[in-house]
Amino acid sequence: MGAATPRQPGRSVKDQVSSYDTSSSYTDSSEPLPPLLARAAESDPRLTRLDLCFNKQFMVLSGQQKLQALEQLALGKALESVRLDGLGLDNTHGATLARLLRHDGNNDGGVRTLSLQSNSLGEPALLALAKAVSGHPSISELAVCHRGLEPQSSRPQTLQVCCSQVCASPGQVGNQRDAMSTLAVSTLLDAMAAAPRLTKLKLGPVRDEVQRRRHQLLTMEAVERARRERAGSPELKRRANSPELKRRENSPDIKRRAAAAASKRLSAQMKERASPIPRYLLWLYLLWLAMLAMAVPIRLAILAMAGYACYGCTCYGCTCSGYSRNRSAPPPYRA
């Protein structure tokens, strides 16, 4: 046997990430984190959706390193959807996160979806986000509520403690892992009212009943406004008035299929209305008839056993005065 190969000293995940080592075994995406951040900073047109939820490379970074990574994301202009759930972000990252939502007034530019669930963003960070969202022309979804962490079975044991102990600093108000403060909720709702395309604002548990109802009302109004915009868009009108669509609507095949579907629905309704009587109702009816038929004989048998005798009266049943305990007594006089 040859000589044993000397064991190489191991490197921590943090050292591998900070040194931009692409051979890390804890990568969550198809490429390491540093090149991914570089592509976002350079506004790579092929990178419009960035999902770093519970990214192990990001979670092991220090607070300053996370801030630098977020600043790289804020430099780019091609991102449309950014998901940063469960990364341990706090109030020190609020201003940088708000810069992710910058816009130049173009309705089609900027981030449209931003998810920051399961972090430790307090009231200052939430207020900064609300200021950035207010008047944003293109954002359609913002999630800042608390959500359950990633299943523990899918994370290494060395990282479970780091993930489970992400919490706010003492005295922090409006922590995501608790109900948000009234000021933060109110400011976010004001920002939702000022954002024309924001239809989803995930706040988590809201303690104030008035704010909760206002959130529901603003959500319904935003959804209805988006529906009306889609219905009144020139593209939909052009499609509705297109000759191709009219030709399909007037085609004999389409009419035949519609008539067949309507006939099937009508036959199903008729069968449902003409359904046979349930068997148990039929048996109950027959039992009731049998009881009626046996009522008079049973009553006569009971009276006979009690010692009464009938003398052939013509009345129905056993209510006449022709019954007597004395069987030898003559029948009553009949006129």
C-alpha positions as CSV (number, residue, x, y, z in Angstrom):
1,M,0.0,0.0,0.0
2,G,1.2,3.5,-0.8
3,A,1.7,6.3,1.6
4,A,-1.5,7.9,2.9
5,T,-2.3,11.2,1.4
6,P,-2.0,14.0,4.0
7,R,-5.4,15.5,5.0
8,Q,-6.0,19.0,3.8
9,P,-7.1,21.5,6.4
10,G,-10.8,22.2,6.1
11,R,-12.2,25.7,5.3
12,S,-15.4,27.1,6.7
13,V,-18.3,28.0,4.6
14,K,-17.9,31.6,5.4
15,D,-14.3,31.6,4.2
16,Q,-15.3,29.8,1.0
17,V,-18.0,32.4,0.3
18,S,-15.9,35.5,1.2
19,S,-13.0,34.3,-0.9
20,Y,-15.3,33.7,-3.9
21,D,-14.5,30.0,-4.0
22,T,-16.8,28.4,-6.6
23,S,-16.3,24.9,-5.2
24,S,-18.5,25.4,-2.1
25,S,-20.8,22.5,-1.3
26,Y,-23.5,24.7,0.2
27,T,-24.6,26.5,-3.0
28,D,-28.4,26.9,-3.3
29,S,-28.4,28.0,-6.9
30,S,-26.8,26.8,-10.1
31,E,-23.9,29.3,-9.7
32,P,-22.1,30.7,-6.6
33,L,-23.3,33.8,-4.9
34,P,-20.5,36.3,-5.9
35,P,-20.9,35.8,-9.7
36,L,-24.6,36.0,-9.3
37,L,-24.4,39.3,-7.5
38,A,-22.0,40.6,-10.1
39,R,-24.4,39.7,-12.9
40,A,-27.2,41.6,-11.0
41,A,-24.9,44.6,-10.5
42,E,-24.1,44.7,-14.2
43,S,-27.8,44.6,-15.2
44,D,-27.6,41.3,-17.0
45,P,-30.8,41.2,-19.2
46,R,-31.0,37.4,-18.7
47,L,-31.2,37.8,-15.0
48,T,-34.6,39.3,-14.2
49,R,-35.6,37.0,-11.3
50,L,-33.4,36.5,-8.3
51,D,-34.4,34.0,-5.6
52,L,-32.1,33.9,-2.6
53,C,-34.6,32.5,-0.1
54,F,-32.7,30.8,2.7
55,N,-29.5,30.9,0.6
56,K,-26.9,29.3,2.8
57,Q,-24.0,31.3,1.2
58,F,-25.8,34.5,2.0
59,M,-26.9,33.5,5.5
60,V,-23.4,32.8,6.8
61,L,-22.2,36.3,5.8
62,S,-21.7,39.0,8.4
63,G,-23.9,42.0,8.6
64,Q,-21.4,44.2,6.8
65,Q,-21.0,41.6,4.0
66,K,-24.8,41.3,3.6
67,L,-24.9,45.1,3.3
68,Q,-22.3,45.0,0.5
69,A,-24.2,42.2,-1.3
70,L,-27.4,44.2,-1.1
71,E,-25.7,47.3,-2.5
72,Q,-24.5,45.2,-5.4
73,L,-28.1,44.2,-6.1
74,A,-29.2,47.8,-5.8
75,L,-26.8,48.8,-8.6
76,G,-28.6,46.7,-11.2
77,K,-31.6,47.8,-13.3
78,A,-32.7,44.5,-14.9
79,L,-34.2,42.8,-11.8
80,E,-38.0,42.5,-11.8
81,S,-38.5,39.9,-9.0
82,V,-36.3,39.7,-5.9
83,R,-36.9,37.2,-3.1
84,L,-34.8,37.6,0.0
85,D,-36.7,35.4,2.6
86,G,-35.0,34.2,5.7
87,L,-31.6,35.8,5.3
88,G,-31.4,37.5,8.7
89,L,-31.8,41.1,7.4
90,D,-32.4,43.8,10.0
91,N,-32.8,47.5,10.3
92,T,-29.2,48.2,9.1
93,H,-30.2,46.9,5.7
94,G,-33.5,48.9,5.4
95,A,-32.1,51.8,3.4
96,T,-30.3,49.6,1.0
97,L,-33.4,47.5,0.5
98,A,-35.4,50.7,-0.2
99,R,-32.9,51.5,-3.0
100,L,-33.8,48.3,-4.7
101,L,-37.2,49.8,-5.3
102,R,-36.0,53.0,-7.0
103,H,-37.6,53.9,-10.3
104,D,-37.3,56.4,-13.0
105,G,-41.0,57.0,-13.6
106,N,-41.3,54.4,-16.2
107,N,-44.3,52.1,-15.7
108,D,-42.4,49.1,-17.0
109,G,-39.1,49.6,-15.1
110,G,-37.9,48.6,-11.6
111,V,-38.6,45.8,-9.3
112,R,-42.2,44.4,-9.5
113,T,-42.0,41.8,-6.7
114,L,-40.1,42.0,-3.5
115,S,-40.3,39.4,-0.8
116,L,-38.6,40.0,2.6
117,Q,-40.4,37.4,4.7
118,S,-38.9,35.7,7.8
119,N,-36.4,38.4,8.4
120,S,-35.8,40.8,11.4
121,L,-36.8,44.0,9.8
122,G,-38.1,46.5,12.4
123,E,-40.0,49.7,12.3
124,P,-37.2,51.9,10.8
125,A,-36.6,49.5,7.9
126,L,-40.4,49.1,7.2
127,L,-40.8,52.9,7.2
128,A,-38.0,53.2,4.7
129,L,-39.6,50.5,2.5
130,A,-43.0,52.2,2.7
131,K,-41.4,55.5,1.5
132,A,-39.9,53.7,-1.5
133,V,-43.1,51.9,-2.3
134,S,-45.3,55.1,-2.2
135,G,-45.9,56.2,-5.8
136,H,-43.9,53.3,-7.3
137,P,-45.4,52.8,-10.8
138,S,-44.7,49.1,-11.3
139,I,-44.4,47.2,-8.1
140,S,-47.2,44.7,-7.7
141,E,-46.3,42.6,-4.7
142,L,-44.5,43.4,-1.4
143,A,-44.2,40.7,1.4
144,V,-42.8,41.7,4.8
145,C,-44.6,39.3,7.0
146,H,-43.2,36.4,9.0
147,R,-43.3,33.0,7.4
148,G,-42.3,29.6,8.7
149,L,-38.6,28.8,8.2
150,E,-37.3,26.2,5.8
151,P,-37.6,22.6,7.0
152,Q,-34.8,21.6,9.2
153,S,-34.2,18.4,7.3
154,S,-33.0,20.3,4.2
155,R,-30.3,22.4,6.1
156,P,-27.0,21.3,7.6
157,Q,-26.9,21.0,11.3
158,T,-24.2,23.7,11.5
159,L,-26.6,26.2,10.0
160,Q,-29.8,25.3,11.8
161,V,-28.7,27.2,14.9
162,C,-27.9,30.2,12.8
163,C,-31.3,30.1,11.1
164,S,-33.3,29.5,14.2
165,Q,-31.7,32.3,16.3
166,V,-32.3,35.2,13.9
167,C,-34.1,37.7,16.0
168,A,-34.4,41.4,16.6
169,S,-32.2,43.3,18.9
170,P,-33.5,44.2,22.4
171,G,-35.9,47.0,22.3
172,Q,-36.6,46.7,18.6
173,V,-40.2,47.8,17.8
174,G,-42.2,46.2,15.0
175,N,-40.2,43.0,14.6
176,Q,-41.3,40.8,11.7
177,R,-41.5,37.8,14.1
178,D,-44.1,39.7,16.1
179,A,-47.1,41.8,15.1
180,M,-45.9,45.0,13.4
181,S,-46.4,48.3,15.1
182,T,-49.4,50.4,14.2
183,L,-47.2,53.1,12.7
184,A,-45.5,50.7,10.4
185,V,-48.8,49.1,9.3
186,S,-50.4,52.5,8.7
187,T,-47.5,53.8,6.7
188,L,-47.3,50.7,4.6
189,L,-51.1,50.9,3.9
190,D,-50.7,54.6,2.9
191,A,-47.9,53.5,0.5
192,M,-50.2,50.8,-0.9
193,A,-52.9,53.4,-1.6
194,A,-50.3,55.5,-3.4
195,A,-48.9,52.7,-5.5
196,P,-51.2,52.2,-8.5
197,R,-50.3,48.6,-9.3
198,L,-49.6,47.2,-5.8
199,T,-52.2,44.4,-5.4
200,K,-50.5,42.2,-2.8
201,L,-49.2,43.5,0.5
202,K,-48.4,40.7,2.9
203,L,-48.2,42.1,6.4
204,G,-48.8,39.1,8.6
205,P,-50.9,39.5,11.7
206,V,-52.4,42.9,12.2
207,R,-53.5,43.7,15.7
208,D,-55.7,46.8,14.9
209,E,-59.1,45.9,13.6
210,V,-59.4,49.2,11.7
211,Q,-56.1,48.7,10.0
212,R,-57.0,45.1,9.1
213,R,-60.2,46.2,7.5
214,R,-58.5,49.0,5.6
215,H,-55.9,46.4,4.3
216,Q,-58.7,44.2,3.0
217,L,-60.5,47.2,1.4
218,L,-57.3,48.4,-0.3
219,T,-56.5,44.9,-1.6
220,M,-60.0,44.6,-3.1
221,E,-59.8,48.0,-4.7
222,A,-56.4,47.2,-6.2
223,V,-57.5,43.9,-7.6
224,E,-60.6,45.5,-9.1
225,R,-58.5,48.3,-10.6
226,A,-56.0,45.8,-12.1
227,R,-59.0,43.8,-13.6
228,R,-60.4,47.0,-15.2
229,E,-57.0,47.9,-16.6
230,R,-56.7,44.4,-18.2
231,A,-60.2,44.6,-19.6
232,G,-59.6,48.0,-21.1
233,S,-56.2,47.4,-22.5
234,P,-55.8,48.0,-26.2
235,E,-54.3,44.6,-26.7
236,L,-57.5,42.9,-25.3
237,K,-59.7,45.1,-27.4
238,R,-57.7,44.3,-30.5
239,R,-58.0,40.6,-29.8
240,A,-61.8,40.9,-29.1
241,N,-62.3,42.7,-32.4
242,S,-60.0,40.6,-34.4
243,P,-61.5,38.8,-37.5
244,E,-59.9,35.6,-36.5
245,L,-61.8,35.5,-33.2
246,K,-65.1,36.4,-34.9
247,R,-64.5,33.7,-37.5
248,R,-64.0,31.1,-34.7
249,E,-67.1,32.2,-32.8
250,N,-69.2,31.9,-35.9
251,S,-67.8,28.6,-37.0
252,P,-70.3,25.6,-37.2
253,D,-68.0,23.4,-35.2
254,I,-67.9,25.8,-32.2
255,K,-71.7,26.2,-32.4
256,R,-72.2,22.4,-32.5
257,R,-69.9,21.9,-29.5
258,A,-71.8,24.6,-27.6
259,A,-75.2,23.0,-28.4
260,A,-73.9,19.6,-27.3
261,A,-72.6,21.0,-24.0
262,A,-75.9,22.8,-23.4
263,S,-77.8,19.6,-24.2
264,K,-75.7,17.6,-21.7
265,R,-76.3,20.1,-19.0
266,L,-80.1,20.1,-19.6
267,S,-80.3,16.3,-19.6
268,A,-78.3,16.2,-16.4
269,Q,-80.7,18.7,-14.8
270,M,-83.7,16.7,-16.0
271,K,-82.3,13.4,-14.6
272,E,-81.6,15.1,-11.3
273,R,-85.1,16.4,-11.0
274,A,-86.7,13.0,-12.1
275,S,-84.6,11.0,-9.8
276,P,-86.4,7.9,-8.3
277,I,-87.8,7.8,-4.8
278,P,-85.2,6.7,-2.3
279,R,-85.7,3.0,-1.3
280,Y,-85.9,3.8,2.4
281,L,-88.9,6.2,1.8
282,L,-90.6,3.4,-0.1
283,W,-90.1,0.9,2.7
284,L,-91.4,3.5,5.2
285,Y,-94.5,4.0,3.2
286,L,-95.2,0.3,2.9
287,L,-94.7,-0.1,6.7
288,W,-97.2,2.7,7.3
289,L,-99.8,1.0,5.1
290,A,-99.3,-2.3,6.9
291,M,-99.7,-0.6,10.3
292,L,-103.0,1.0,9.1
293,A,-104.3,-2.4,7.8
294,M,-103.5,-4.1,11.1
295,A,-104.8,-1.4,13.4
296,V,-108.5,-2.6,13.6
297,P,-107.7,-6.4,14.0
298,I,-105.2,-5.6,16.7
299,R,-107.7,-3.4,18.5
300,L,-110.4,-6.1,18.4
301,A,-108.0,-8.7,19.7
302,I,-107.0,-6.5,22.6
303,L,-110.7,-5.9,23.5
304,A,-111.4,-9.6,23.3
305,M,-108.6,-10.4,25.6
306,A,-109.9,-7.8,28.0
307,G,-113.3,-9.6,28.2
308,Y,-115.4,-7.3,26.0
309,A,-117.7,-8.8,23.4
310,C,-119.3,-7.2,20.4
311,Y,-122.9,-8.0,19.4
312,G,-122.7,-7.2,15.8
313,C,-123.2,-3.5,15.9
314,T,-122.8,-1.7,12.6
315,C,-120.6,1.1,13.9
316,Y,-117.0,1.3,12.8
317,G,-114.4,0.2,15.3
318,C,-115.0,-0.5,18.9
319,T,-116.6,2.6,20.2
320,C,-120.3,1.5,20.2
321,S,-122.3,0.7,23.3
322,G,-122.8,-2.9,22.2
323,Y,-119.8,-4.1,24.2
324,S,-120.4,-5.7,27.5
325,R,-118.4,-7.8,29.9
326,N,-121.4,-10.1,30.2
327,R,-121.3,-12.2,27.1
328,S,-124.9,-13.6,27.8
329,A,-126.4,-10.1,27.9
330,P,-128.8,-9.3,25.0
331,P,-127.7,-6.9,22.4
332,P,-128.8,-3.3,22.8
333,Y,-132.1,-2.3,21.2
334,R,-131.9,-0.8,17.8
335,A,-134.8,1.1,16.3
